[in-house]
Amino acid sequence: MNVIYFIMQQTFFFMMPLLIVALGGMFSERSGIVNIALEGKMLLGAFASIFFINQVQSAENVHLDGHPLLLLALLVAAATGVVTALLHAFASITLNANQVISGVAINMLAPAFAIYTARIFGETNTQQVFFNNTFRIESVPVLGSIPFIGPMFFQNTYITTYLGFLILIVSAFALYKTKFGLRLRACGEHPQAADSVGVSVYKMRYAGVLLSGALAGMGGLILIIPTAVNFNATVSGYGFLALAVLIFGAWKPQRIVLAALFFGLLQAIAAGHSGIPALRDLGIPVHFYRMVPFVATLVVLAITSSGKARNAAPRAAGEPYDKGNR
């Protein structure tokens, strides 16, 4: 049973950033803006928030730690993601630039900016930013004592796990049960029709991209906190894995969570195979386990390249909107 608990806990650590970032990509692409800049937004969000935690923890006259510090860091990560998303939104929506090229530019800018800034302001003159992990919850009161469920969901966990499920519920409700969600989906399917009934396509697309930036920035921090003790100017390709989750999930929250669970499980096995006796005893090289999630990504993308899967994408995604051309 301990192995099952270990696998599930590790799965949640890797699943949550994929889920949150994929939901962010969903809002952007549902509005009609292709967003392959999730990797860059994750990276900058992780860098800014971990640097914030580092500075607060090293300050002598500031006594802030634990969950209050983590929640503030999440706000820093979200704000950083929004600022980064503004660049993508301005280029893609206002300037009608190619959305893929804009995303690639952000993905190239993000690691260079993080490395340069970390080396200037970091304590060790390297690209690494260290922090003290004081955010782990050993056991949630009462819930952690429940047999089977407690050790699996409420022990050795982080508040970010529960935040991820909350974001999932709010995202699904906002997309399908509110006027905002209806208008957002309309702008991604038929922007001219939305414009004809008074919906501002530009504003809705800006909202979708900025939401994606906030969630991607938070996802960067949520990835680093449970899985590392420092930020090393990379999020290990999780932004691109989140894109695969988004596509595999057919741009729908209820399917995205299942795709995130699948990829999270693969990542958990890749990272924690040495703690699983059945896999450790096989003697398979570690590099094999590390490449499994990315091989699975290629397989999933090959499957979803069929005509039926392509039809699940928002019809107007990637197409600049010209208000004067109806």
Residue frames as qw, qx, qy, qz and C-alpha x, y, z in Angstrom:
[[0.000, 0.884, 0.468, 0.000, 0.00, 0.00, 0.00],
 [0.338, -0.731, 0.086, 0.587, 2.88, 2.37, 0.73],
 [0.359, -0.039, 0.589, 0.723, 3.94, 2.10, -2.92],
 [0.103, 0.673, 0.652, 0.334, 0.43, 3.04, -4.06],
 [0.226, -0.898, -0.244, 0.287, 0.40, 6.04, -1.73],
 [0.415, -0.489, 0.325, 0.695, 3.82, 7.09, -3.02],
 [0.304, 0.234, 0.662, 0.643, 2.79, 6.84, -6.68],
 [0.004, -0.805, -0.567, -0.175, -0.44, 8.79, -6.15],
 [0.310, -0.839, -0.084, 0.440, 1.28, 11.56, -4.19],
 [0.380, -0.313, 0.469, 0.733, 3.96, 11.89, -6.86],
 [0.243, 0.475, 0.705, 0.467, 1.31, 11.84, -9.57],
 [0.075, -0.908, -0.404, 0.080, -0.48, 14.80, -8.01],
 [0.377, -0.656, 0.165, 0.632, 2.79, 16.74, -7.80],
 [0.251, -0.136, 0.612, 0.738, 3.26, 16.43, -11.57],
 [0.136, 0.568, 0.772, 0.250, -0.40, 16.44, -12.55],
 [0.073, -0.819, -0.407, 0.398, -1.35, 19.78, -11.00],
 [0.102, -0.579, 0.268, 0.763, 0.97, 22.06, -13.00],
 [0.110, 0.079, 0.803, 0.581, -0.03, 20.25, -16.21],
 [0.015, 0.651, 0.759, -0.011, -3.71, 20.64, -15.35],
 [0.084, -0.805, -0.233, 0.539, -3.50, 24.32, -14.43],
 [0.118, -0.454, 0.455, 0.757, -1.33, 25.31, -17.41],
 [0.108, 0.230, 0.853, 0.455, -3.49, 23.30, -19.84],
 [0.017, 0.761, 0.623, -0.179, -6.60, 25.05, -18.49],
 [0.096, -0.713, 0.075, 0.690, -4.82, 28.35, -19.11],
 [0.107, -0.172, 0.706, 0.679, -4.11, 27.30, -22.68],
 [0.117, 0.506, 0.848, 0.111, -7.76, 26.31, -23.03],
 [0.041, 0.817, 0.349, -0.458, -8.98, 29.82, -22.22],
 [0.070, -0.577, 0.387, 0.716, -6.58, 31.33, -24.74],
 [0.058, -0.044, 0.838, 0.541, -7.36, 28.93, -27.58],
 [0.116, 0.592, 0.791, -0.099, -11.09, 28.92, -26.86],
 [0.084, 0.803, 0.148, -0.571, -10.96, 32.67, -27.50],
 [0.703, 0.703, 0.105, 0.031, -9.22, 32.06, -30.83],
 [0.105, 0.870, -0.478, 0.066, -5.56, 32.68, -29.93],
 [0.925, 0.091, -0.324, 0.177, -3.13, 29.79, -30.34],
 [0.335, -0.854, 0.336, -0.215, -0.84, 29.75, -27.33],
 [0.913, 0.107, -0.294, 0.262, 2.40, 27.80, -27.61],
 [0.175, 0.641, -0.396, 0.634, 4.04, 30.31, -25.24],
 [0.779, -0.567, -0.130, -0.232, 2.91, 28.34, -22.18],
 [0.851, -0.048, -0.230, 0.470, 6.47, 27.13, -21.61],
 [0.331, 0.399, -0.149, 0.842, 7.84, 30.66, -21.49],
 [0.425, -0.623, -0.036, -0.655, 5.05, 31.90, -19.22],
 [0.892, -0.395, -0.220, 0.029, 5.60, 28.97, -16.86],
 [0.733, 0.104, -0.226, 0.633, 9.32, 29.63, -16.74],
 [0.100, 0.478, -0.123, 0.864, 9.02, 33.36, -16.02],
 [0.633, -0.587, -0.125, -0.489, 6.28, 32.78, -13.45],
 [0.904, -0.274, -0.242, 0.224, 8.43, 30.19, -11.70],
 [0.564, 0.250, -0.206, 0.760, 11.50, 32.43, -11.78],
 [0.128, -0.575, 0.050, -0.807, 9.77, 35.55, -10.43],
 [0.739, -0.545, -0.118, -0.377, 7.95, 33.70, -7.65],
 [0.895, -0.176, -0.231, 0.340, 10.92, 31.58, -6.53],
 [0.406, 0.361, -0.184, 0.819, 13.12, 34.69, -6.56],
 [0.388, -0.622, -0.019, -0.680, 10.46, 36.42, -4.43],
 [0.882, -0.433, -0.175, -0.060, 10.47, 33.52, -1.95],
 [0.768, 0.109, -0.231, 0.588, 14.29, 33.57, -1.88],
 [0.148, 0.499, -0.145, 0.842, 14.40, 37.28, -1.08],
 [0.591, -0.601, -0.051, -0.536, 11.72, 37.08, 1.61],
 [0.927, -0.307, -0.193, 0.093, 13.31, 34.07, 3.31],
 [0.700, 0.128, -0.193, 0.675, 16.76, 35.68, 3.28],
 [0.049, -0.691, 0.023, -0.721, 15.56, 39.05, 4.60],
 [0.325, -0.008, -0.726, 0.606, 16.41, 39.52, 8.28],
 [0.184, 0.102, 0.376, -0.903, 13.57, 41.93, 9.10],
 [0.643, 0.028, -0.318, -0.696, 10.80, 40.00, 7.32],
 [0.271, -0.110, 0.910, -0.293, 9.10, 37.20, 9.22],
 [0.743, 0.307, 0.028, -0.594, 6.91, 35.52, 6.63],
 [0.042, 0.302, -0.934, -0.185, 6.98, 31.87, 5.74],
 [0.335, 0.224, 0.886, -0.231, 4.81, 28.81, 5.20],
 [0.308, 0.559, 0.743, 0.200, 1.50, 29.03, 3.42],
 [0.084, 0.909, 0.187, -0.362, 1.11, 32.85, 3.59],
 [0.166, -0.617, 0.518, 0.569, 4.41, 33.18, 1.74],
 [0.335, 0.103, 0.859, 0.374, 3.40, 30.52, -0.79],
 [0.263, 0.753, 0.599, -0.067, 0.08, 32.26, -1.49],
 [0.016, 0.881, -0.101, -0.461, 1.86, 35.58, -2.03],
 [0.270, -0.378, 0.720, 0.516, 4.33, 33.85, -4.33],
 [0.377, 0.424, 0.802, 0.186, 1.42, 32.44, -6.34],
 [0.197, 0.906, 0.283, -0.245, 0.14, 35.98, -6.82],
 [0.139, -0.723, 0.448, 0.507, 3.61, 37.06, -7.98],
 [0.365, -0.037, 0.844, 0.390, 3.70, 34.13, -10.42],
 [0.338, 0.671, 0.659, 0.012, 0.24, 34.97, -11.76],
 [0.082, 0.921, 0.027, -0.381, 1.11, 38.65, -12.19],
 [0.236, -0.521, 0.639, 0.513, 4.32, 37.74, -14.02],
 [0.383, 0.242, 0.847, 0.278, 2.38, 35.43, -16.31],
 [0.266, 0.835, 0.450, -0.171, -0.13, 38.20, -17.06],
 [0.028, -0.834, 0.269, 0.481, 2.62, 40.67, -17.97],
 [0.284, -0.255, 0.806, 0.452, 4.23, 38.08, -20.25],
 [0.365, 0.487, 0.789, 0.085, 0.84, 37.26, -21.78],
 [0.184, 0.857, 0.157, -0.454, 0.32, 40.94, -22.58],
 [0.086, -0.546, 0.602, 0.576, 3.24, 40.73, -25.01],
 [0.218, 0.122, 0.922, 0.296, 1.66, 37.76, -26.76],
 [0.234, 0.702, 0.638, -0.214, -1.80, 39.36, -26.74],
 [0.096, 0.802, -0.077, -0.584, -0.57, 42.68, -28.12],
 [0.068, -0.382, 0.739, 0.552, 1.35, 41.00, -30.94],
 [0.145, 0.196, 0.948, 0.205, -1.36, 38.47, -31.81],
 [0.118, 0.709, 0.677, -0.161, -4.54, 40.53, -31.32],
 [0.038, 0.865, 0.076, -0.495, -3.63, 44.18, -31.78],
 [0.002, 0.637, -0.551, -0.539, -0.88, 43.78, -34.39],
 [0.892, 0.333, 0.050, -0.301, -2.36, 40.65, -36.04],
 [0.079, 0.628, -0.769, -0.092, 1.08, 39.02, -35.90],
 [0.718, 0.075, -0.673, -0.159, 1.50, 35.31, -36.50],
 [0.698, -0.597, 0.133, -0.372, 0.44, 33.70, -33.23],
 [0.971, -0.070, -0.076, 0.216, 2.88, 30.79, -33.47],
 [0.557, 0.466, -0.208, 0.656, 5.87, 33.06, -34.10],
 [0.279, -0.714, 0.181, -0.616, 4.84, 35.30, -31.20],
 [0.882, -0.439, 0.063, -0.160, 4.70, 32.26, -28.91],
 [0.887, 0.155, -0.124, 0.417, 8.07, 30.99, -30.09],
 [0.250, 0.663, -0.216, 0.672, 9.61, 34.41, -29.42],
 [0.548, -0.663, 0.204, -0.467, 8.36, 34.35, -25.82],
 [0.978, -0.199, 0.018, 0.053, 9.66, 30.81, -25.34],
 [0.724, 0.356, -0.156, 0.570, 13.09, 31.96, -26.53],
 [0.012, -0.720, 0.185, -0.669, 13.04, 35.16, -24.47],
 [0.729, -0.615, -0.041, -0.297, 11.99, 33.57, -21.16],
 [0.909, -0.248, -0.082, 0.323, 15.03, 31.35, -20.37],
 [0.525, 0.414, -0.087, 0.739, 17.48, 34.02, -21.53],
 [0.233, -0.720, 0.040, -0.652, 15.83, 36.62, -19.30],
 [0.830, -0.540, -0.058, -0.129, 15.69, 34.25, -16.31],
 [0.866, -0.019, -0.104, 0.490, 19.34, 33.21, -16.62],
 [0.337, 0.531, -0.070, 0.774, 20.57, 36.79, -17.12],
 [0.397, -0.710, 0.018, -0.581, 18.54, 38.18, -14.21],
 [0.896, -0.433, -0.099, 0.021, 19.41, 35.31, -11.86],
 [0.777, 0.110, -0.131, 0.605, 23.12, 35.75, -12.50],
 [0.130, 0.594, -0.083, 0.790, 22.92, 39.49, -11.83],
 [0.458, -0.569, 0.152, -0.666, 20.77, 39.46, -8.70],
 [0.916, -0.228, -0.327, -0.053, 21.33, 35.91, -7.42],
 [0.545, -0.785, 0.293, -0.030, 23.49, 35.23, -4.39],
 [0.785, -0.260, 0.489, 0.277, 25.75, 32.66, -6.02],
 [0.140, 0.640, -0.442, -0.613, 26.29, 34.35, -9.40],
 [0.137, 0.022, 0.937, 0.320, 24.67, 31.38, -11.16],
 [0.395, -0.185, -0.461, -0.773, 21.33, 30.83, -12.81],
 [0.468, -0.344, -0.810, 0.077, 20.08, 28.87, -9.79],
 [0.305, -0.488, 0.171, -0.800, 17.72, 30.42, -7.26],
 [0.358, -0.083, -0.893, 0.259, 17.42, 28.49, -3.99],
 [0.496, -0.464, 0.011, -0.734, 14.59, 28.42, -1.46],
 [0.102, -0.124, 0.892, -0.422, 13.69, 26.63, 1.76],
 [0.471, -0.258, -0.668, -0.516, 10.71, 24.35, 1.25],
 [0.086, 0.031, 0.712, -0.696, 8.56, 25.02, 4.31],
 [0.515, 0.077, -0.143, -0.842, 5.30, 24.44, 2.47],
 [0.442, -0.018, -0.876, -0.193, 4.74, 20.68, 2.74],
 [0.661, -0.348, 0.174, -0.641, 1.72, 19.50, 4.73],
 [0.017, -0.254, 0.957, -0.136, 2.56, 16.33, 6.63],
 [0.073, -0.383, -0.921, -0.023, -1.09, 15.56, 7.38],
 [0.276, -0.409, -0.211, -0.844, -4.30, 17.54, 6.98],
 [0.257, -0.104, 0.692, -0.667, -6.09, 17.60, 10.35],
 [0.689, 0.182, 0.482, -0.510, -8.85, 14.96, 10.63],
 [0.787, 0.521, -0.120, -0.308, -8.81, 14.15, 6.90],
 [0.317, 0.617, -0.720, 0.035, -5.28, 12.80, 7.05],
 [0.336, -0.256, 0.835, -0.352, -6.38, 10.15, 9.55],
 [0.829, 0.246, 0.111, -0.490, -9.00, 8.59, 7.29],
 [0.679, -0.173, 0.684, 0.205, -7.92, 5.04, 6.31],
 [0.614, 0.319, 0.579, 0.432, -6.68, 4.66, 2.71],
 [0.251, 0.869, 0.292, 0.311, -8.02, 8.06, 1.55],
 [0.359, -0.919, 0.074, 0.144, -6.04, 10.01, 4.14],
 [0.606, -0.432, 0.449, 0.495, -2.54, 8.74, 3.24],
 [0.550, 0.365, 0.562, 0.499, -3.30, 9.03, -0.47],
 [0.167, 0.762, 0.359, 0.513, -4.81, 12.52, -0.65],
 [0.304, -0.904, -0.055, -0.296, -4.20, 14.30, 2.65],
 [0.717, -0.595, 0.205, 0.299, -0.69, 13.34, 3.76],
 [0.522, -0.280, 0.434, 0.679, 2.67, 14.59, 2.45],
 [0.362, 0.682, 0.546, 0.326, 0.85, 17.04, 0.22],
 [0.221, -0.084, 0.012, 0.972, 0.80, 20.71, -0.69],
 [0.280, 0.576, 0.435, -0.633, -1.94, 23.31, -0.68],
 [0.217, 0.436, -0.479, -0.731, -1.32, 23.71, -4.42],
 [0.004, 0.110, 0.971, 0.210, -2.90, 20.28, -5.02],
 [0.105, 0.610, 0.722, -0.308, -6.24, 21.44, -3.67],
 [0.121, 0.639, -0.065, -0.757, -5.85, 24.77, -5.45],
 [0.034, 0.188, -0.779, -0.597, -5.54, 22.87, -8.72],
 [0.013, 0.412, 0.908, 0.069, -8.85, 21.10, -8.23],
 [0.065, 0.705, 0.406, -0.578, -10.48, 24.41, -7.26],
 [0.083, 0.501, -0.383, -0.771, -9.20, 26.03, -10.46],
 [0.005, 0.084, 0.914, 0.396, -10.57, 23.09, -12.44],
 [0.044, 0.598, 0.776, -0.195, -14.07, 23.51, -10.96],
 [0.059, 0.728, 0.130, -0.670, -14.07, 27.29, -11.41],
 [0.006, -0.349, 0.612, 0.710, -12.78, 26.99, -14.99],
 [0.032, 0.276, 0.922, 0.271, -15.45, 24.46, -15.99],
 [0.040, 0.715, 0.600, -0.357, -18.17, 26.61, -14.43],
 [0.009, 0.665, -0.104, -0.739, -16.88, 29.81, -16.04],
 [0.039, -0.201, 0.735, 0.647, -16.58, 28.21, -19.47],
 [0.134, -0.276, -0.882, -0.358, -20.00, 26.54, -19.62],
 [0.216, -0.651, -0.710, 0.158, -22.24, 28.32, -17.11],
 [0.152, -0.680, -0.161, 0.699, -21.49, 32.03, -17.49],
 [0.469, 0.863, 0.132, -0.132, -21.96, 34.72, -20.12],
 [0.106, -0.797, 0.536, 0.257, -18.20, 35.20, -20.15],
 [0.498, -0.177, 0.827, 0.191, -17.65, 31.56, -21.12],
 [0.592, 0.593, 0.545, -0.027, -20.32, 31.67, -23.82],
 [0.289, 0.938, -0.088, -0.168, -18.83, 34.80, -25.35],
 [0.279, -0.643, 0.670, 0.243, -15.30, 33.43, -25.11],
 [0.578, 0.079, 0.796, 0.162, -16.28, 30.23, -26.92],
 [0.513, 0.777, 0.351, -0.096, -18.17, 32.23, -29.55],
 [0.094, 0.906, -0.330, -0.248, -15.07, 34.30, -30.27],
 [0.332, -0.437, 0.804, 0.229, -13.08, 31.12, -30.83],
 [0.529, 0.303, 0.788, 0.079, -15.69, 29.49, -33.06],
 [0.314, 0.641, 0.500, 0.491, -17.17, 32.36, -35.09],
 [0.298, -0.347, -0.229, 0.859, -15.85, 35.79, -34.10],
 [0.079, -0.167, -0.377, -0.908, -17.84, 37.58, -36.80],
 [0.447, -0.531, -0.649, -0.311, -21.10, 36.24, -35.39],
 [0.496, -0.512, -0.474, 0.518, -20.06, 37.25, -31.87],
 [0.203, -0.141, 0.042, 0.968, -19.17, 40.73, -33.09],
 [0.177, -0.349, -0.558, -0.732, -22.53, 41.08, -34.85],
 [0.508, -0.659, -0.535, -0.145, -24.38, 40.78, -31.52],
 [0.193, -0.911, 0.100, -0.351, -22.19, 43.32, -29.76],
 [0.860, -0.440, 0.077, 0.245, -19.46, 41.14, -28.24],
 [0.110, 0.899, -0.414, -0.094, -16.03, 42.76, -28.33],
 [0.962, 0.178, -0.162, 0.130, -13.86, 40.06, -29.89],
 [0.415, 0.599, -0.431, 0.533, -10.67, 41.92, -29.07],
 [0.389, -0.570, 0.431, -0.581, -11.55, 42.26, -25.37],
 [0.945, -0.171, 0.133, -0.246, -12.60, 38.64, -25.06],
 [0.866, 0.337, -0.250, 0.271, -9.41, 37.45, -26.72],
 [0.127, 0.635, -0.478, 0.593, -7.32, 39.66, -24.47],
 [0.669, -0.451, 0.329, -0.490, -9.16, 38.20, -21.48],
 [0.997, 0.044, -0.037, -0.051, -8.51, 34.65, -22.66],
 [0.673, 0.477, -0.358, 0.437, -4.79, 35.24, -23.23],
 [0.102, -0.623, 0.453, -0.630, -4.32, 37.07, -19.92],
 [0.849, -0.327, 0.203, -0.362, -6.11, 34.28, -18.05],
 [0.951, 0.202, -0.171, 0.161, -3.80, 31.78, -19.71],
 [0.368, 0.612, -0.425, 0.557, -0.82, 33.86, -18.60],
 [0.461, -0.569, 0.384, -0.563, -1.97, 33.96, -14.98],
 [0.955, -0.161, 0.150, -0.200, -2.58, 30.21, -14.83],
 [0.839, 0.390, -0.248, 0.288, 0.64, 29.35, -16.68],
 [0.113, 0.671, -0.461, 0.570, 2.67, 31.55, -14.33],
 [0.674, -0.442, 0.380, -0.454, 1.10, 29.84, -11.32],
 [0.991, 0.109, -0.043, -0.058, 1.72, 26.47, -12.93],
 [0.553, 0.582, -0.455, 0.385, 5.44, 27.20, -13.09],
 [0.215, -0.539, 0.571, -0.581, 5.63, 27.74, -9.34],
 [0.858, -0.169, 0.245, -0.418, 3.34, 24.79, -8.60],
 [0.901, 0.318, -0.284, 0.080, 5.72, 22.56, -10.58],
 [0.382, 0.564, -0.541, 0.494, 8.88, 23.69, -8.77],
 [0.450, -0.573, 0.372, -0.575, 7.66, 23.73, -5.15],
 [0.898, -0.258, 0.268, -0.237, 7.03, 19.98, -4.60],
 [0.950, 0.276, 0.037, 0.141, 9.71, 18.64, -6.94],
 [0.621, 0.451, -0.204, 0.607, 12.86, 20.74, -6.39],
 [0.504, -0.668, -0.265, 0.479, 14.79, 22.87, -3.90],
 [0.188, -0.519, 0.206, 0.808, 15.88, 25.46, -6.41],
 [0.612, 0.734, 0.217, -0.199, 14.94, 27.07, -9.71],
 [0.565, -0.310, 0.520, 0.560, 17.44, 26.34, -12.48],
 [0.213, 0.500, -0.297, -0.785, 16.04, 28.44, -15.35],
 [0.308, 0.050, -0.819, -0.482, 13.96, 25.61, -16.75],
 [0.682, -0.040, 0.383, -0.622, 10.57, 23.95, -16.35],
 [0.356, -0.187, 0.907, 0.127, 11.75, 20.85, -18.21],
 [0.148, -0.039, -0.751, -0.643, 9.39, 21.13, -21.15],
 [0.109, 0.391, 0.832, -0.378, 6.23, 21.08, -19.05],
 [0.323, 0.499, 0.048, -0.803, 4.72, 23.90, -21.05],
 [0.394, 0.284, -0.679, -0.550, 4.84, 21.71, -24.15],
 [0.115, -0.143, -0.976, 0.115, 3.52, 18.73, -22.20],
 [0.230, 0.443, 0.523, -0.691, 0.64, 20.95, -21.09],
 [0.410, 0.395, -0.348, -0.745, -0.06, 21.66, -24.76],
 [0.308, 0.060, -0.921, -0.232, -0.27, 17.92, -25.36],
 [0.033, 0.314, 0.825, -0.469, -2.65, 17.64, -22.40],
 [0.325, 0.448, 0.133, -0.822, -4.77, 20.43, -23.88],
 [0.445, 0.297, -0.594, -0.601, -4.97, 18.75, -27.28],
 [0.250, -0.044, -0.967, 0.026, -5.49, 15.27, -25.85],
 [0.068, 0.379, 0.705, -0.595, -8.20, 16.77, -23.64],
 [0.163, 0.549, 0.669, 0.474, -9.99, 18.22, -26.70],
 [0.022, 0.318, -0.035, 0.947, -10.03, 21.73, -25.16],
 [0.618, -0.534, -0.338, -0.468, -12.60, 20.56, -22.57],
 [0.261, -0.624, 0.550, -0.490, -12.00, 20.76, -18.78],
 [0.873, -0.207, 0.312, -0.312, -13.50, 17.34, -18.02],
 [0.940, 0.298, -0.046, 0.159, -11.17, 15.66, -20.49],
 [0.284, 0.761, -0.408, 0.416, -8.18, 17.84, -19.71],
 [0.529, -0.597, 0.485, -0.359, -8.16, 16.60, -16.10],
 [0.968, -0.006, 0.247, -0.032, -8.04, 12.98, -17.30],
 [0.720, 0.595, -0.164, 0.318, -5.23, 13.77, -19.73],
 [0.041, -0.779, 0.450, -0.435, -3.32, 15.58, -16.97],
 [0.791, -0.400, 0.401, -0.232, -3.77, 12.56, -14.70],
 [0.953, 0.267, 0.073, 0.122, -2.39, 10.27, -17.40],
 [0.528, 0.666, -0.270, 0.452, 0.68, 12.40, -18.12],
 [0.343, -0.736, 0.399, -0.426, 1.16, 13.10, -14.41],
 [0.932, -0.234, 0.264, -0.082, 1.29, 9.37, -13.74],
 [0.847, 0.419, -0.057, 0.321, 3.90, 8.90, -16.46],
 [0.182, 0.769, -0.337, 0.511, 5.99, 11.71, -15.01],
 [0.647, -0.598, 0.345, -0.324, 5.65, 10.26, -11.51],
 [0.982, -0.006, 0.155, 0.111, 6.94, 6.92, -12.74],
 [0.637, 0.619, -0.150, 0.434, 9.78, 8.63, -14.62],
 [0.028, -0.755, 0.366, -0.543, 10.85, 10.62, -11.56],
 [0.543, -0.493, 0.514, -0.445, 10.16, 8.09, -8.81],
 [0.880, 0.168, -0.402, -0.190, 10.80, 4.71, -10.41],
 [0.387, 0.361, -0.736, 0.423, 13.65, 4.08, -7.96],
 [0.325, -0.188, 0.588, -0.717, 11.11, 4.16, -5.14],
 [0.858, 0.105, 0.013, -0.503, 8.93, 1.51, -6.81],
 [0.544, -0.394, 0.738, 0.066, 10.45, -1.96, -6.11],
 [0.782, 0.366, 0.506, 0.006, 8.85, -3.65, -9.13],
 [0.523, 0.847, -0.029, 0.088, 10.43, -1.11, -11.50],
 [0.185, -0.840, 0.511, -0.008, 13.71, -0.71, -9.64],
 [0.692, -0.266, 0.669, 0.054, 14.40, -4.45, -9.81],
 [0.793, 0.566, 0.222, -0.024, 14.00, -4.52, -13.59],
 [0.612, -0.356, 0.328, 0.625, 17.38, -2.86, -14.04],
 [0.461, 0.717, 0.380, 0.359, 16.18, -0.64, -16.89],
 [0.422, 0.071, -0.070, 0.901, 18.36, 2.48, -17.39],
 [0.021, -0.592, -0.448, 0.670, 17.00, 5.67, -15.86],
 [0.073, 0.293, -0.348, -0.887, 17.04, 7.43, -19.23],
 [0.130, -0.267, -0.869, -0.396, 14.36, 5.07, -20.49],
 [0.145, -0.641, -0.694, 0.295, 11.93, 6.14, -17.77],
 [0.092, -0.554, -0.074, 0.824, 12.69, 9.82, -18.35],
 [0.089, 0.156, -0.552, -0.814, 11.86, 9.62, -22.03],
 [0.065, 0.378, 0.923, 0.032, 8.56, 7.73, -21.58],
 [0.157, 0.699, 0.449, -0.535, 6.38, 10.85, -21.02],
 [0.151, 0.614, -0.308, -0.711, 7.73, 12.50, -24.15],
 [0.008, 0.033, -0.913, -0.406, 7.34, 9.35, -26.26],
 [0.114, 0.534, 0.810, -0.214, 3.76, 9.19, -24.99],
 [0.151, 0.680, 0.095, -0.712, 3.33, 12.81, -26.08],
 [0.119, 0.349, -0.659, -0.655, 4.37, 11.93, -29.63],
 [0.008, 0.227, 0.964, 0.141, 1.98, 8.97, -29.68],
 [0.120, 0.639, 0.602, -0.464, -0.88, 11.09, -28.36],
 [0.165, 0.627, -0.157, -0.745, -0.24, 13.84, -30.90],
 [0.060, 0.141, -0.843, -0.515, -0.13, 11.26, -33.68],
 [0.047, 0.431, 0.899, -0.067, -3.49, 9.92, -32.57],
 [0.093, 0.737, 0.418, -0.523, -5.05, 13.35, -32.20],
 [0.023, -0.394, 0.431, 0.812, -3.87, 14.41, -35.67],
 [0.200, 0.362, 0.875, 0.252, -6.84, 12.54, -37.17],
 [0.077, -0.404, -0.391, -0.824, -9.60, 14.54, -38.82],
 [0.504, -0.659, -0.533, -0.165, -12.05, 13.94, -35.99],
 [0.578, -0.486, -0.284, 0.590, -9.58, 15.21, -33.39],
 [0.263, 0.071, 0.154, 0.950, -8.78, 18.31, -35.44],
 [0.228, -0.572, -0.497, -0.611, -12.47, 19.16, -35.56],
 [0.542, -0.637, -0.494, 0.239, -12.47, 19.41, -31.76],
 [0.406, -0.166, -0.081, 0.895, -10.23, 22.49, -31.89],
 [0.167, 0.742, 0.297, -0.577, -11.83, 25.95, -31.90],
 [0.656, 0.588, 0.404, 0.245, -12.56, 26.78, -35.53],
 [0.240, 0.942, -0.018, 0.234, -11.11, 30.29, -35.45],
 [0.679, -0.640, 0.205, 0.297, -8.01, 29.43, -33.39],
 [0.606, -0.178, 0.409, 0.659, -4.94, 30.94, -35.00],
 [0.309, 0.594, 0.490, 0.559, -6.89, 33.23, -37.30],
 [0.142, -0.139, -0.188, 0.962, -6.42, 36.99, -36.82],
 [0.137, 0.710, 0.680, -0.123, -9.72, 38.83, -36.50],
 [0.147, 0.086, 0.239, 0.956, -10.37, 41.75, -38.81],
 [0.189, 0.479, 0.593, -0.619, -13.34, 43.75, -37.54],
 [0.349, 0.525, -0.146, -0.762, -13.92, 45.31, -40.92],
 [0.360, 0.244, -0.790, -0.432, -13.99, 41.96, -42.73],
 [0.580, 0.008, 0.629, -0.517, -17.21, 40.04, -42.02]]
